[in-house]
Amino acid sequence: MNRARHHSARILVGIGAGAAVALVAGIAPAAAVDPADLDERVTTDAVLVHLEQLQAVADANGGNRAAGTPGYEASAAYIEAALTSAGYTPVRQYFDAALQTIDAFSLAIDGIIFDDDEDDDGTADPLGVPMEYTPGTPAGGLVDVPLIAPSAANGCSAADWDGVDATGAIALVSRGVCSFAEKSAAAAGAGAVAAIIYNNDVGPLEGTLGGQTPDLVPTVGILQSQGAEILAAMEAGVVTADLDLQQHIDEIETFNVIADTPTGRADNVVMLGAHLDSVEDGAGINDNGSGSAAILEVALQLAASGELENRVRFAWWGAEEIGLLGSAYYVDDLYNTGGDAALDTIATYLNFDMVASPNYVISVYDANESTYEAPVIVPEGSVATEAAFTDYFDASGQPWIDTAFDGRSDYDAFIRADIPASGLFTGADDVKTAEQVALFGGTAGILMDPNYHTAADDITNVNVEALGIMLGAIANVTASLANDTSAINGVVPIVDPVPVPAPAPDVTNEGEGYLAASGGTAPGGWIAAGVLAVLAGGLVVSRGALRRTRS
């Protein structure tokens, strides 16, 4: 895909105080949706019903809803049935995905016993996590191999290895500045046989190389504290390591679920997305059943809101947990079939990945870089999209903080294509600070989601208060942008749009309408009688650790 784009189809304007108020309050010449009304109708009770259904899906399908499994198929079938009963015509967008399984992994640093416990679970943290799509070591592994550091700690390029002979060694480099794949390739170019990347912040380092290519070497992520301990030992003399990493890759077919509102301008689409897949280790109810259920309920209630000014498109992404693959495929396909003109039909993209974390923060993607310098190019219009959320929170007196605008979720493909984006996040594997506790409550010194990517991410892992706060923002901002995106892209609403018949779905906040329409009862009957019957044949897909960060 050609990422370079022209702005001829967009008239971009900054967001001023008046525009911000109009955006939040839904004031627009042709406003059809009352943001406050949609906010009221999108309830936590309804979203919890959806989450209970996703938990039931996981329980009936090996405990997870991972891409390529019966649990993912059943999750999608539930979403599709709900959408269809509300008047939508959901479509599946199929694509192939590479699925890596880690068959064996061990890493030991000779002479060092690590006792780090960054997650405060009372046990020492494991040493190393294989990067997604890492190549494997030879059979038998690498034994007593010396470690070596580049002349520039980040190890991003050949210049960073100037004056260092890495031939036959394992490279030890810091996270930051460039992607993990670039670090792995630079280490390989310097002669290294493997790469260990230590974090530049507290917490585990779970990353992806984006794909398995011949220029990469076996690559593992470790804790910041572990990296510091190894570097200190290297200053005193030669340090060697043993690394065994055996893996294989299978090709699977999976899909996205896409649904458009029946009304609204097709040349000015507001898009919402959330990944539907979980990791293999659990049901993924917070990550990311919460985002998927939230946008589903917004879609259902929006269908009962009458004719829209701007079309709203909802996407449930597949294969996010194995490399953001579904959203990347969607954007690439959009460009390949329609070029820049097709990309320009999307006014902005809103991403919702984890919106009910148990030890939550209320955070918004920091497009204006007021807290975090973005390691990516921020598309014009993203700052105004961020302001739509922050203005809503400010108007309601809700504290919020920034989260880095770094492309580490499904908005990555959109911002690479120069499409404005923002989103909401309640936290994953970051440790909550005392300052954040003062704003949001909770417990300092532990992860925002202690059950992130584990079997314990189940229906009990949902903070209802956080979910309710985020639902209000999602509903209000969606309604406001369905009315008017001029603060983002300068597109002025049509005062007298051509009437298009609006759907009249039978939608209730309890979820009974669409479940009953599918031949069952809420909350569990339809899943058992419908989806699980379809999946009686079953499909088993095994996998190793699933990652998402690229840098």
N, C-alpha and C positions, 0 to 999 in steps of 0.2 A: 504494500500500500504506500502510496506517495503521501507523506505526512505534511509536505509543504502545501499551504492553501492560501488562496487570495480572499480578501475581505469584501469583494465587490458586492456580494449579496447581503452583507450585513451593514446596517447603520448603527454604530456602537456609541452609546452615550454613557456618561457617568451617572451614578445614582445620587440625587440630592435629597434634601430633607423632605421636600414635597412629594417627590417620586416614591421615597421610602414609605411615607405614610399611606400614599395611594396603594402601594403594593400590598402592605399588610392589611389595610382596611378593605381591599377589594374595590376601590373606587375606580371605575373605568367606564367609558361611554357606553359600552355594550355589555356590561357585567351581567352575567346570568346566574352566577353561583355566589351565594352569600357565604364567605369564609367562616364566619362565626357559626352559621347553621351546620355546615359540613363538619366543623370541629365538634359540635355537640353530638352529631349523629355517629361519628366514628368513636366507638367506645372501647375501653379496655376489656369489658366483658366479652364483646364480640371477638376481639382479637385473641383473647384467651381460649375461646372455643376453637379457633383455627389452630392454635398451638397445641391444644389437647388432641386434635385430629392428627397433627404431624407427629406427636409423641406416639399415638396409636399406630401410625404407619411404621415408625421405627420399631416399636415393640413386636410387630407382626412380621418384620423383615430383617431379622438378624441384629437388631439394635442400632441400625444407622440408616441414613438416607443419602449415602454417598453416590457420586456420579457413576453411572453404569450399573447400578444395582436395582433390585426390585423396590427397595425403599425410595429411591429417587423417582422411579416410574409412578409409584403410588402417590407420592407427594405431588407430582405434576398433575395426575389425574384428579386429585382433590381440588387443586387450584382451578383446573379447567372446568370442572363441573360447576363450581361456584360462579365462575365468570359467565359461563353459558346461561345459567339460570337468571343472571342479571342482565342479559341482553347483549353480551359481548360475543365475539367470534374469535376465541383464542387460537393461535397457530403455533405449531412446533417448528423450530428451526434446528435441523439436525447438523451435526458436525462430528468429525473424528477427533479423538483425544488420545494422547500418549499417557499411559498410566504406568508409573514406576512402582515396583515392589523392591524394598530393601530386604534381601534374603539373610544377610548377616552383617553386623557392624560392631566393631570395637575400636577404641582409641585409648592408648596409654602413653603417658609421657614418663620416660624412664627417670626414676629417682624422685618423682613428685607424687604425693598423695593429696588429692583435692578434697577439701571438706566444706566447700562453699554451699550455702543454703539460701540462695537469693529469694526463693519462693516461700521461705519460712514454714516448710511443711515438716520440719524436724528430721529430715534426711538429707544427705549430701546430694547436690545436683549432679546429674549424669555428665560425663565429659563428652561433649560433642553431639551434634545433630546433623545428619547428612543433608546437604542441600538437595532440594527437589531437582531431578534430572542430572544429578552428579554421575559421572562415569564411575565404574568400579575399579578396585585395585586388582592386580593379578591374583590368581588363585594362591592362597596361602598368605596374602597380604604383604605389606611392607614392614620389614623388621629391622630395628636398630638404625633407622634412617635419621641423619642429622637434621635439625631444624635450622632455618635461616630466615632472617628478616630483610626486607628491601631497604634501600637507602632512604626512601620516602615511605613512611609507615603505611599509607593507603595502598601502595602497590598496584596502581591503576594502569600503568603503561610501561613500556620498555625503559623510558627515562627514569622511572622510579627504581629500576634495578641497576642503574649505571654503577659500575665498579663492584658489583656483587656477583660472585659465581655461585649460582643456585643449582648447578648440575647435579642431579641425583638426590637433591635434598627435598624436604617438605617446607614449603613457604609458610611463614606466619605473618599475616597482614591484618590491618585494622579495617573494620567496616567504615564506610563513608566515601564521599566524593563521586564514586562511580558504582556501577552495578557489580553484583557478585560475579557475573559471567566475565566481565572485563578483568576483574582481579584474578580469576582462575586462568583466563587466557594469558594474561601478562606473566603470571607465575610459570605457566607452561613454556612461554616464549623464552624465559630466562633459564630454562632447563630443569625446573622443579618437577617432581614426580607426583606431587599432591599439594593441596593448599588448605591451611587452617585459617579461618577468618574469625577474629575475636570481636565481640560487640563493642560499640562505642557508647553504650548506655546500659543501665541495669536491666536485667531480664534475659531470657533465652534468645538465641539468634536462630530463627527459623526462616529460611530463604529459599528462593528458586533461582536456578540458572537460566530459566526460560525455555530450555530445550537442551538436548544432548547433542553436542557437535564435536568434531574431531580435535578442535583447538583447545579443549578443556581438559583439566586433570581432576582426579577425585577431590571433592571439596566439602569441607565440614565447617559448621559454625560452632563457636564456643562462647562462654560467658566473658564479659569484660574482665571480671576478677580473675578468671582462669588465664586469660591472655596476659594480664599484668604479672601474674606469678611465673608464667613461663618466660616472659621477657627478662624478668629479674634473674632467673636462673641462667639464661643465655649470656647475660653480662658477666657471669662468673666462670663460664666455660662452655664447652660443647654440650648440647642437650639433644638426646635422640628420642625417637618416638616409634611406636608400633601402631600401624593402621591397617585394619582389614575391613573392606567394604565390598560386599557382593550384592549385585542387583540385576534386575532384568526389567524390560519395558514391554508392555502389551498395548495394542491399539484397541480402543473401545469406541462405540458410537454412543453419543449422548445428545442432548438438545437443550435449547432455551424455550421458554414459553413467552409469547408476545401477544398482547391484546391492546387494541386501540378503542377509545371511545367512539361511538358511531357518529358523533357530531363534532364540529370544530374544524378550524382551518388546518388543512393537511400541509400547508407550507410554513406552519409556525407551531411545531409540536413541542409540548412540554413532556419530558420523559422521566419516569421514575423507575429505578431498578433495585433489585435485591437478589443476592445469590440464594438459590434454593437448595443446593447440595450441602451436606454435612461432611465432616471427616468420617473415616471408617470407624473411629474409636467410640462414637456416640451418636445420639439422636440429633445433636446440633440445634437445640431449641432456642438458645440465645444466639448462637452463631450457626446459621442465620435464620432460624425459624422466625425470630422476632421481626426482622426486617421484611421477610416474605409475607408474614401474616399481616403486618401493618399496612403494606401497600395493597394487599388483597382487600382489606376492609375499606380502605380509601376508594378503591376501584368500585366496589359494590355500592357504596353510598353515593359516589359521584354519578353512577348510572341512574340514580333516582333523583338527580338534581336538575334535570331539564337540559335544554340545548346549551352547548358551550361555544364560547368565542374561539378558543384554541383547542385543538385536539390534544388529548392526553394519552400517552402511550405508556403501558406498564410492561416491565420485563422481569422475568424470573430466570436468572442466569444459571446455566449448568457449568460444572467443572471449574468453579472459582477456586476451590480448595486445592486444585492441582495445577494452578498457574494462571488464574484469571482468564481461562480459555474461552468461555461462552461469550462474554462481553467483547473480547478481542475479535472473535469470529463475526459477531454482529456488526461491529463498526467496519471491519475489513469488507464484509459482504455488502454493506450499504455503499461504501465507496466504489467497490468493483462493479456494482450494478448501476450506480447513478452518479458517480464522481462527486466533485465538490458541491454540485447543486443538491444532491441527496443529503449530504452532511449538513448543508445550510438550512434544511427544513427543520432541524432540531434546534429550538431556541435555547434550551439548556437541559442538562442532565442532573438529576437529583439521586444520590446514592445513599442507601440505608443498609449498613452492615453492622449488626449488633446494636440494638436500641433498647435493651432491657437487662443490662449487666447487673449482677447482684450488688457489687460494691461500686456503684456507678458514678460517672461524671456526666454532665450535659455538655457535649462539645460539638463544635461546628468546624468544618474544614476551613483552614485558615488561608483563604484565597488572597486576602490583602496583605498577608505576611506580617501582620502586626505583632505576632509572637514568634513564629518560626519562618526562617528563610526557606522558601520552597526549593527543593532540588530538581524541580521540573519547571517547564515553561507554563505559566498560568494564563490560560486563554482569556481574552477580553470578554467581559460579561460575567466572569466567575465571581468577581468582587461584588457585583450587584446581586448575584444569586446567593452568595453568603449573607449579604445584608438582608435579604428577604427573611432568612431564619433569625438572625441576630436582632433585627427590628421587632420581630414577633416576640422573642423572649424578653427584650427590653420593655416592650409595651405591657407585658403581663407581669413584670417584676421578677422574672425567672433568671437566676444567675446562670452563666454559661462561661465556658472557656474555649480556647482554640485547640484544635488538633491539627497536626502538620498536614499541609496540602502536598502530599508526597506520592500520590498515585498508587498507594499500596492496597487498593481494592478495585472494584469494577469500574470506577470512573477513569482509571488509567488510560484505557483505549480511547475514551472520549476526549480527554485533554490532549492526548497525542495527536488527535485529529482536529485540534483547535476548536472543540466544542466546549462552551462554558459549562462549568460543573460546580457543585458543592454537595454537602450532605451532612448527616448527623451520625454520632458515634458515642456510645456510653462506656467504652473502654474494654480492653482485652487483657493482655499480659503486662501492662505497665503497672508499677507499684503506686498506690494512691498516697499522696502526700498529706501532711497536716493541713496545708493551705486548702487543698481540695476538700478535705473533710469539713473545714469551716464553711465551705460553700454548699456542699451537697450531703453532709452527713456521711455515715459509713465508718470504715476502719482504716486508719493510716498504717502503712508498712506492709500491706498485703496487696495482692493483685486486684485489679478492678473486676476481673472475672477469674477467680481461683480455679474454676472448672473449664477454662478455655481449652478446647481440643481434647477433652477427656470424656469418658463415659458418664461423668456426673453432670454434663451439660444437658440436663433433662428438664422436664416441666417444672421441677422444683427450683430451677436455676434462673428464674425470671423475677426481676424486681418490678412489681406492678406499678409502683410510684414512678420509676424512671420511664416505664413503657407509656404511662398516661401522659407524662410531660412531652415525650417525643411524638406521640400520636397527635396532640394538639398542634404542634408545629408542622408536622407533615400534612395534616388535613388543611390547615389554614393557608399555608404557602402554596399547596397544590391548587386550591380554589382560587387564590389570588392570581396565580400565573395562568390558570385556565381562562381568567378574565383579561389579563393584560401583562405582556412581557416587555413593554416599551422601555422600562428601566434597565433591562438587560440587553436588548438588541435593537431598540428604536422602532420596532414594529408596532404601529398604532392600531388599536382595535377598529374593526369595521363597525360603523354606527348602526347600519341596518343590514345585517347579514341575511343571506337567502335562507329562509326557514328550512330546516331539515327535521323530519319526524324524530322525536326523542323516544328512547325505549321506556317501557313502563314495567320494570322488573318488580317481582315480588321479593323484596329484600327486607330482612329483619335484623336487628342488632344481635339476636341470639343465634343466627345462622340456621334457623329451622327451615326457612324457605327453600334455599338451594339444596340442603341436605334431603329434605322431603322430596324435592323434585327429582332427586337422583335415586329414589326408591328406598330410602332408609330413614332413620331418625337420628337426631343429634343427641349426644355427640359421637356415639360409636357405631351405630348400626350400619350406616352407609359404607363406612370403610370396610367393615367385615363382609357385607353382602355384595358390594360392588367392586371396589378396587382390588381387594385381595383375591377375589374370584378370578379376575382378569389375569392376575399374576401367579396363578397356581403353578405354572410351569417353572417359574423361578429362574434366577440368574445370579451366579456368585462371582464377584470380582474381588480379588485380593489386592492389597496394596500396602505400601510401607508408610512412613511418615509423610504427611501432606502439608505443603508449605504454600506461602503466598508472596512474601516480600521478595523484591528483586534487587534491592540494594541496601 
